[in-house]
Amino acid sequence: TILYYFGREELRIFSGEVVRFGNRCKDPQWHNLERYFEKLGSELSPQRQLKEEAEMVMQQLMSFVQYTAELYHELHALDRFDQDYRRKLQEEDNSNATQRGKC
């Protein structure tokens, strides 16, 4: 991001110099270049905003992925506990039935 900032700052300084020289030029087509740069900057803003929104959505999705993974892990553990519980109940029922048969 530091490199990005310095690159943006250098571009801003350079475009300012281009505007200054354009305004001093004898040919009027080079006058008021600041309008062109302002328009260019305003066109880039929606792209930057879309990028920021996309990054936020990706961050939310990554959180959802993490939550889903945790829930899946907990569901798997609950399923194992349920199976163990049912197996123990079945063993107790079998043990009780065997004891009744001996009596």
VOPAMAR-297539 format. One record per residue (C-alpha): z, y, x; residue in one letter; residue number from 1; chain. Coordinates in Angstrom, 3 decimals. Layout:
<rs>
<<Z; Y; X>; "A"; NUM; "A">;
...
</rs>
This chain:
<rs>
<<0.000; 0.000; 0.000>; "T"; 1; "A">;
<<0.555; 2.372; 2.938>; "I"; 2; "A">;
<<-3.019; 1.835; 4.086>; "L"; 3; "A">;
<<-4.209; 2.339; 0.513>; "Y"; 4; "A">;
<<-2.240; 5.610; 0.263>; "Y"; 5; "A">;
<<-3.620; 6.992; 3.532>; "F"; 6; "A">;
<<-7.141; 5.973; 2.540>; "G"; 7; "A">;
<<-6.756; 7.770; -0.787>; "R"; 8; "A">;
<<-5.281; 10.831; 0.954>; "E"; 9; "A">;
<<-8.152; 10.954; 3.460>; "E"; 10; "A">;
<<-10.662; 10.641; 0.625>; "L"; 11; "A">;
<<-8.950; 13.507; -1.223>; "R"; 12; "A">;
<<-9.085; 15.726; 1.881>; "I"; 13; "A">;
<<-12.707; 14.795; 2.576>; "F"; 14; "A">;
<<-13.803; 15.469; -1.008>; "S"; 15; "A">;
<<-11.994; 18.834; -0.864>; "G"; 16; "A">;
<<-13.994; 19.757; 2.230>; "E"; 17; "A">;
<<-17.243; 18.640; 0.579>; "V"; 18; "A">;
<<-16.434; 20.856; -2.421>; "V"; 19; "A">;
<<-15.611; 23.808; -0.156>; "R"; 20; "A">;
<<-18.843; 23.489; 1.817>; "F"; 21; "A">;
<<-20.826; 22.891; -1.362>; "G"; 22; "A">;
<<-19.537; 26.113; -2.879>; "N"; 23; "A">;
<<-20.628; 28.029; 0.272>; "R"; 24; "A">;
<<-24.076; 26.458; 0.263>; "C"; 25; "A">;
<<-27.055; 28.702; -0.604>; "K"; 26; "A">;
<<-28.522; 25.993; -2.846>; "D"; 27; "A">;
<<-26.726; 26.232; -6.251>; "P"; 28; "A">;
<<-27.105; 22.507; -6.937>; "Q"; 29; "A">;
<<-24.230; 21.923; -4.479>; "W"; 30; "A">;
<<-21.907; 24.406; -6.182>; "H"; 31; "A">;
<<-19.004; 23.195; -8.343>; "N"; 32; "A">;
<<-18.884; 19.694; -6.896>; "L"; 33; "A">;
<<-15.214; 19.589; -7.890>; "E"; 34; "A">;
<<-16.399; 18.822; -11.436>; "R"; 35; "A">;
<<-18.201; 15.745; -10.138>; "Y"; 36; "A">;
<<-15.136; 14.560; -8.221>; "F"; 37; "A">;
<<-12.852; 15.256; -11.199>; "E"; 38; "A">;
<<-15.177; 13.248; -13.448>; "K"; 39; "A">;
<<-15.272; 10.447; -10.901>; "L"; 40; "A">;
<<-11.468; 10.498; -10.687>; "G"; 41; "A">;
<<-11.082; 10.394; -14.459>; "S"; 42; "A">;
<<-13.441; 7.408; -14.642>; "E"; 43; "A">;
<<-11.330; 5.551; -12.087>; "L"; 44; "A">;
<<-8.091; 6.232; -13.958>; "S"; 45; "A">;
<<-8.878; 3.846; -16.849>; "P"; 46; "A">;
<<-9.753; 1.151; -14.298>; "Q"; 47; "A">;
<<-6.453; 1.740; -12.530>; "R"; 48; "A">;
<<-4.620; 1.677; -15.863>; "Q"; 49; "A">;
<<-6.366; -1.560; -16.846>; "L"; 50; "A">;
<<-5.421; -3.079; -13.501>; "K"; 51; "A">;
<<-1.786; -2.067; -13.976>; "E"; 52; "A">;
<<-1.792; -3.482; -17.515>; "E"; 53; "A">;
<<-3.359; -6.713; -16.269>; "A"; 54; "A">;
<<-0.696; -6.987; -13.566>; "E"; 55; "A">;
<<2.048; -6.478; -16.171>; "M"; 56; "A">;
<<0.529; -9.131; -18.438>; "V"; 57; "A">;
<<0.250; -11.532; -15.497>; "M"; 58; "A">;
<<3.881; -10.876; -14.632>; "Q"; 59; "A">;
<<4.900; -11.634; -18.234>; "Q"; 60; "A">;
<<2.785; -14.779; -18.249>; "L"; 61; "A">;
<<4.372; -15.937; -15.002>; "M"; 62; "A">;
<<7.801; -15.401; -16.583>; "S"; 63; "A">;
<<6.698; -17.451; -19.583>; "F"; 64; "A">;
<<5.475; -20.193; -17.243>; "V"; 65; "A">;
<<8.869; -20.238; -15.537>; "Q"; 66; "A">;
<<10.735; -20.329; -18.862>; "Y"; 67; "A">;
<<8.461; -23.103; -20.138>; "T"; 68; "A">;
<<9.044; -25.143; -16.984>; "A"; 69; "A">;
<<12.808; -24.725; -17.363>; "E"; 70; "A">;
<<12.659; -25.715; -21.038>; "L"; 71; "A">;
<<10.502; -28.746; -20.219>; "Y"; 72; "A">;
<<13.013; -29.784; -17.543>; "H"; 73; "A">;
<<15.914; -29.417; -19.993>; "E"; 74; "A">;
<<13.998; -31.302; -22.706>; "L"; 75; "A">;
<<13.322; -34.134; -20.262>; "H"; 76; "A">;
<<17.041; -34.284; -19.348>; "A"; 77; "A">;
<<17.995; -34.271; -23.043>; "L"; 78; "A">;
<<15.540; -37.109; -23.697>; "D"; 79; "A">;
<<17.116; -39.172; -20.889>; "R"; 80; "A">;
<<20.620; -38.545; -22.272>; "F"; 81; "A">;
<<19.431; -39.520; -25.755>; "D"; 82; "A">;
<<17.897; -42.751; -24.436>; "Q"; 83; "A">;
<<21.086; -43.583; -22.506>; "D"; 84; "A">;
<<23.197; -42.891; -25.586>; "Y"; 85; "A">;
<<21.004; -45.086; -27.818>; "R"; 86; "A">;
<<21.026; -47.879; -25.219>; "R"; 87; "A">;
<<24.841; -47.787; -25.039>; "K"; 88; "A">;
<<25.082; -47.832; -28.836>; "L"; 89; "A">;
<<22.747; -50.831; -28.902>; "Q"; 90; "A">;
<<24.831; -52.576; -26.221>; "E"; 91; "A">;
<<28.008; -51.941; -28.230>; "E"; 92; "A">;
<<26.373; -53.278; -31.399>; "D"; 93; "A">;
<<25.207; -56.383; -29.518>; "N"; 94; "A">;
<<28.655; -56.823; -27.970>; "S"; 95; "A">;
<<30.358; -56.487; -31.374>; "N"; 96; "A">;
<<27.921; -58.946; -32.955>; "A"; 97; "A">;
<<28.553; -61.445; -30.148>; "T"; 98; "A">;
<<32.320; -61.100; -30.544>; "Q"; 99; "A">;
<<32.046; -61.633; -34.313>; "R"; 100; "A">;
<<30.006; -64.754; -33.694>; "G"; 101; "A">;
<<32.737; -66.215; -31.461>; "K"; 102; "A">;
<<35.463; -65.772; -34.027>; "C"; 103; "A">;
</rs>
